[in-house]
Each structure stands twice: as structure tokens, then as C-alpha cells.
Amino acid sequence: MDQKIEAVLEAYHALIREEQARPREMPPGGRDGGEDRRMRAVGPETGKFLNIVARSQKSPAILEIGTSFGYSGIWLAEAARASGGRLITMEIHEYKSLYAQERAVAAGLSDYIDFKVGDAVEMISALPFGVDFVLLDLWKDLYIPCLEAFYPKLNPGAIVVADNMLRPGDENVKMYGRAVRAKPGMTSILLPVGAGLEVSRFEPD
């Protein structure tokens, strides 16, 4: 990691620590009201894991579903730069995507990221190419619809990482765990990293 990236990550970490010290609450606009200012970031342990795995691929097309404020995207974009790949990151709220874009510029990584704003399932379905790495981290009831959208676009050897599998570990993520393991060619393992990661690899028959 160079100094620009380290500085941006440390600024994120300060915000994460501040957020963790406050009580959790629903944002004023509700779930999709566009007023949610909580980071809900994956944290440094998961960030490092994502970076290590994505870096191990050659020129990967990396898909992040749920940009939020851009923390995990910094880890993934650094991996894209190191491995000759590219990050495509999707977010429903423009204000979050714009913040993430500013942080990417500050980290010197904006040339390696395509920011997309809109409905995740629609945008995934419209992708004109296959993907090699997927990070799934948005509202948990959308995990399975997103899986159905990106599964046909997985290249052989693609890795899929789904966050929050142990925390909150609700019925939506349990259903996703069962669904991804039932897909032909998918091999999965649940790892106690961060809030819990379902890590899956696709190898077609």
C-alpha cells in the first residue's frame, strides 16, 4: 500500500471507530430514503482478505455490489491496480457513490474503478462481460436476486464473497448460503472473518 492509500484508509478507520461508538439506529429517511450516513464498512480484517484474494487473480474483472461510502472499494481497487484488473462498483444512492469517488481520487485509484448508480440487479444483468471476483454487500434480502443475476456471468475460477453471514446472520443470509451452495459448479465455505464471509468458487463442469 502506498502512502495515499494508507492515508485514505486511516481516515475511513477513524470514521468507523466513531460510528462504532454510537448506538445503531435507522436513518431518518428509512432504508432507501437517501439519508443514511452510516458507513457500515466491512472493516480492516475483511478488507485485507478481499485484497489478498483479488490480488491473486490475473487481470480480474472485479464486481462490487454495494459501494456504500467506498471503503471496501479502496481495498479492491488497489488489488485491481496490482493485478492488472478493474473494479466495477454498484450503488443505488448517488450521494454515496460520489463520496466513494472522492475517496478514490484521494487514494490515486480512480483510474481503476467504474462507478455505477442504479438498481443492482438491472445493472448486473446489463454487464456485457464476465466477472472474476464478486463482493456482495448490500441489503440482505437482495443477496439471492443478485446471485441469480451474476451467476450466469461468472468466469471459470471466479470467486464470490458475501459479507455479514454471521452478523447479522439473519434468515436472508442463511437462504443465500443455501442458494449459492446449490448452484452447479459452486464450492463454498463459511469463514469467521469480520462479520462472517461466505466464500465461493465457480468451476463449471
VENRARA-V775551 format. One record per residue. N is the residue number from 0. OMEGA is omega as a letter, one per 40 degrees, with the letter a starting at -180 (none if undefined). Layout:
# VENRARA-V775551
((N OMEGA) (N OMEGA))
This chain:
# VENRARA-V775551
((0 i) (1 a) (2 i) (3 a) (4 i) (5 i) (6 i) (7 i) (8 i) (9 i) (10 i) (11 a) (12 i) (13 i) (14 i) (15 i) (16 i) (17 a) (18 a) (19 i) (20 a) (21 i) (22 i) (23 i) (24 i) (25 i) (26 a) (27 a) (28 a) (29 a) (30 a) (31 a) (32 i) (33 i) (34 a) (35 a) (36 i) (37 a) (38 a) (39 a) (40 a) (41 a) (42 a) (43 a) (44 i) (45 i) (46 i) (47 i) (48 i) (49 a) (50 a) (51 a) (52 a) (53 i) (54 a) (55 i) (56 a) (57 i) (58 a) (59 i) (60 a) (61 i) (62 i) (63 a) (64 a) (65 a) (66 a) (67 a) (68 i) (69 a) (70 a) (71 i) (72 i) (73 i) (74 a) (75 i) (76 i) (77 i) (78 i) (79 i) (80 a) (81 a) (82 a) (83 a) (84 a) (85 i) (86 i) (87 a) (88 a) (89 a) (90 a) (91 a) (92 a) (93 a) (94 i) (95 i) (96 i) (97 i) (98 i) (99 i) (100 i) (101 i) (102 i) (103 i) (104 a) (105 i) (106 a) (107 a) (108 a) (109 a) (110 a) (111 a) (112 i) (113 i) (114 i) (115 a) (116 i) (117 i) (118 a) (119 a) (120 i) (121 a) (122 i) (123 a) (124 a) (125 a) (126 a) (127 a) (128 i) (129 a) (130 a) (131 a) (132 i) (133 i) (134 a) (135 a) (136 i) (137 i) (138 a) (139 i) (140 i) (141 a) (142 a) (143 i) (144 i) (145 i) (146 a) (147 a) (148 a) (149 a) (150 i) (151 a) (152 a) (153 i) (154 i) (155 a) (156 a) (157 i) (158 i) (159 i) (160 i) (161 a) (162 i) (163 a) (164 i) (165 i) (166 e) (167 i) (168 a) (169 a) (170 i) (171 a) (172 i) (173 i) (174 i) (175 a) (176 i) (177 a) (178 a) (179 i) (180 i) (181 a) (182 i) (183 i) (184 a) (185 i) (186 a) (187 i) (188 i) (189 a) (190 i) (191 i) (192 a) (193 i) (194 i) (195 a) (196 i) (197 a) (198 a) (199 i) (200 a) (201 i) (202 a) (203 i) (204 none))
